[in-house]
Amino acid sequence: MAEIKFEITEHIMVLSESAKGWTKELNLISWNGREPKYDIRDWAPNHEKMGKGVTLDLDEAVKLKKALNDSRL
C-alpha cells in the first residue's frame, strides 16, 4: 500500500476527547500535496495515528454549515 502523506495546514478545533486521549478534530489538511480540505477525524496523541474520517471541500463545508444553522440543534 502506498504511503499517504498529509500536512495539517490549520488546526481549527478539538470537538471531543476520549478516555484514551484520542481527540476528534476539525482541521484543514493537505493530502498528498493537494489543496487543503476540511477534515473531521479521530487522532491519537501527537497525531501519530488517525482513525477514519470525513473530508469536505469548501463547497461541501459551506453546505454543511448552512444545514446545521438551519437545523433545530
Contacts in CASP RR format, 6 or more apart in sequence:
PFRMAT RR
TARGET T0000
AUTHOR 0000-0000-0000
METHOD contacts of the structure
MODEL  1
MAEIKFEITEHIMVLSESAKGWTKELNLISWNGREPKYDIRDWAPNHEKM
GKGVTLDLDEAVKLKKALNDSRL
4 31 0 8 1.000
4 32 0 8 1.000
5 31 0 8 1.000
5 32 0 8 1.000
5 33 0 8 1.000
6 29 0 8 1.000
6 30 0 8 1.000
6 31 0 8 1.000
6 32 0 8 1.000
7 29 0 8 1.000
7 30 0 8 1.000
7 33 0 8 1.000
8 27 0 8 1.000
8 28 0 8 1.000
8 29 0 8 1.000
8 47 0 8 1.000
9 27 0 8 1.000
9 28 0 8 1.000
9 29 0 8 1.000
9 30 0 8 1.000
9 36 0 8 1.000
10 27 0 8 1.000
10 28 0 8 1.000
10 36 0 8 1.000
11 25 0 8 1.000
11 27 0 8 1.000
12 25 0 8 1.000
12 26 0 8 1.000
12 27 0 8 1.000
12 28 0 8 1.000
12 38 0 8 1.000
13 25 0 8 1.000
13 26 0 8 1.000
14 23 0 8 1.000
14 24 0 8 1.000
14 25 0 8 1.000
15 23 0 8 1.000
15 24 0 8 1.000
15 25 0 8 1.000
15 26 0 8 1.000
15 40 0 8 1.000
16 23 0 8 1.000
16 24 0 8 1.000
17 23 0 8 1.000
17 24 0 8 1.000
18 42 0 8 1.000
21 44 0 8 1.000
21 45 0 8 1.000
22 42 0 8 1.000
22 43 0 8 1.000
22 44 0 8 1.000
22 45 0 8 1.000
23 42 0 8 1.000
23 43 0 8 1.000
23 45 0 8 1.000
24 40 0 8 1.000
24 41 0 8 1.000
24 42 0 8 1.000
24 43 0 8 1.000
25 40 0 8 1.000
25 41 0 8 1.000
25 42 0 8 1.000
25 43 0 8 1.000
26 38 0 8 1.000
26 39 0 8 1.000
26 40 0 8 1.000
27 38 0 8 1.000
27 39 0 8 1.000
28 36 0 8 1.000
28 37 0 8 1.000
28 38 0 8 1.000
28 39 0 8 1.000
29 36 0 8 1.000
29 37 0 8 1.000
29 39 0 8 1.000
29 55 0 8 1.000
30 36 0 8 1.000
30 37 0 8 1.000
31 37 0 8 1.000
31 55 0 8 1.000
37 55 0 8 1.000
37 56 0 8 1.000
37 57 0 8 1.000
38 55 0 8 1.000
38 56 0 8 1.000
38 57 0 8 1.000
38 58 0 8 1.000
38 60 0 8 1.000
38 61 0 8 1.000
39 53 0 8 1.000
39 54 0 8 1.000
39 55 0 8 1.000
39 56 0 8 1.000
40 53 0 8 1.000
40 54 0 8 1.000
40 56 0 8 1.000
41 50 0 8 1.000
41 51 0 8 1.000
41 52 0 8 1.000
41 53 0 8 1.000
41 54 0 8 1.000
42 50 0 8 1.000
42 51 0 8 1.000
42 52 0 8 1.000
42 53 0 8 1.000
43 49 0 8 1.000
43 50 0 8 1.000
43 51 0 8 1.000
44 50 0 8 1.000
56 64 0 8 1.000
END
